[in-house]
Amino acid sequence: MLATILFACGEPTTWATSGGVIVLVTMVALWRRTDPVPTPVPAGATVSPDGYYWWDGASWRSFR
């Protein structure tokens, strides 16, 4: 349908195809993007004074 609309507006059909592919690739890339899963905080872990980090024994890790 996009190709038909763009062709009716005087645009070459190759532009419509290229535009559709770009939109499709962008949508798939955004859909597949996921936030990293935070490391679960063990019971009794040391928490930083500001409450944003916990100590894993080797380094500070974010709660988020």
N, C-alpha and C positions, 0 to 999 in steps of 0.2 A: 504494500500500500504506500509506503514511504517513497519507493521508486516511482510509482505512478504520480504521486503528488509533485515530486520534484521535477519529473519529466514534463508534467503539465505546466509547470512554472517556467519552462525553458531551460532547465538545467540538464546537462548530459546524464544519461542513466548510469554511467560509470561513477559519477559523483554520488549518486543515490546509493549505489551498492557499497562504495567505500565508506560513506557516512554511516550506513547501517551496520557495517562490520565494526567500525570504530565504536559505535554505541554499544553493540553487543559485547565486544571485548571489555569495554569499560565496566559494563554491568556485571559481567562474570568476575572480573578482578575485584570489584568492590564486594560482591557477594561472598567470595571465598576468603576475604580478609577476616581474620579472627583476632581477638585480643588474646594475649598469652594467658594461660591459666596460672594464677598465683600459686606459689608453694604453700601447702597447708601448714598452719602454725601449730606446732606441737603444744600440748598442755604444759604449762609451767615455763614457757619460753620467756626470756628476758625482753622486755619492751623498752624502746627508747623513751626518754623523758617527754618528747613531743607526741608520742603515741603513733607515729607513722611507720616505724620499723621494728623488727624483732631480730634478735641475735640467734644465728643457727649454730654457733660454736666456732665459726670461721669468719663470717662476715655478716653485716647487717642486711636484712632483706625487707622489702617493702610489703606492707599489708595489702596493697592494691595490685 
